[in-house]
Amino acid sequence: MECLLAYCRPGFESECASELQARALDLGGSGYIRAKPQSGFIVFTPYEVEARVLARQTPFRALTFARQVVVSSGLIKDLPVTDRAGPLVSAFGELAEGFAGLWVETADTNEAKALLGFCRKFSPHLESAMAAAGLLGSAPGHQPRAHAFFLSGTAAYPGLSDPQSGSPWFMGIPRLKSPKGAPSRATMKLEEAFHLFLAEQERQQVLRPGLRAVDLGAAPGGWTWQFVRRGLRVTAVDNGAMATELMDSGLVEHLRVDGFRFAPDQPVEWMVCDMVEQPRKVASLVARWAVNGWCKRAIFNLKLPMKRRYDEVRLCREVIAERLNSAGFAHSLALKQLYHDREEVTGYLRIG
Ligand code: SAM
């Protein structure tokens, strides 16, 4: 029986599992979960709905806590050290007729990091064995990506994902360069959000000189910096100090006022919010900006509580969707735990 393997941030296994369970329920199914705390992945075996159907209906962008979702035929234990590739190639042959590529991966935990070196070394061997079996780069057309997810040097899940709906990143982790000159590390969150939520062409259209952004809770300016380097004008709202180089750009207006009370004097393209506050308070603020027509799109961080984190995310989603639906606003809303997020998730709301 096929199962789904979902990679997540260590510590968020139960949220990741709850989400897949809810998806299965929506499709009239249920499922059995295997999840070890802090392991960085979960295994979900669905009943009454096929794993492939569930995966198709569950693009990774629609999930908050999963970094990648892979359909697997199950764990292969005791891989012979003299021929690890053999059993994996057979399993891949059962999964699909051919693959567009192969990723040899492991979980994003400190223990698993030691395995990453092995994965890198083993990857070309497995690739050649798959190519020799006609499983790589042979058939034309749309093909799945192969994943070999290692738990140890002798145990791995073989699996596949659809490159169109799965994460485009190895291990579900974007490799973004840490930009030089940004005033804070928080800048990486907005950079990642732009890459995740906007296709390249859209990035160029909506992040260009001449457009305006409001950054609520802006200091010292890591998020503002992302706009400024793309030539947008920013109103930075925060009682704290902004980095001097940013102010020297001439593109930033700094207002020392309360971000929950601030209203722009003209509509802007972007509102972003990184204020550390109750998530539902931030969700209502985002909804208020949208229904007042103050921005066309928003990116915001929701700092999660210690407990019932999945429920809180659902509630925030409902707060925004209900306000916009009852005001008659078509919109799309995605909530995602980014690689650069810790105890938080990042939302992207687009109006229209
Ligand atoms: N995004 C920023 C960056 O990239 O440098 C970091 C923001 S920091 C996590 C949160 C900021 O929110 C703090 O500077 C804090 O002063 C500000 N803040 C919290 N509550 C606020 C409020 N009600 N109004 C305005 N700013 C607020």
Residues whose N, C-alpha, C, O or C-beta is under 5 A from the ligand:
A	BS01	SAM	S184 A186 T187 G217 A218 A219 P220 G221 G222 W223 V237 D238 N239 G240 V257 D258 G259 F260 D274 M275 V276
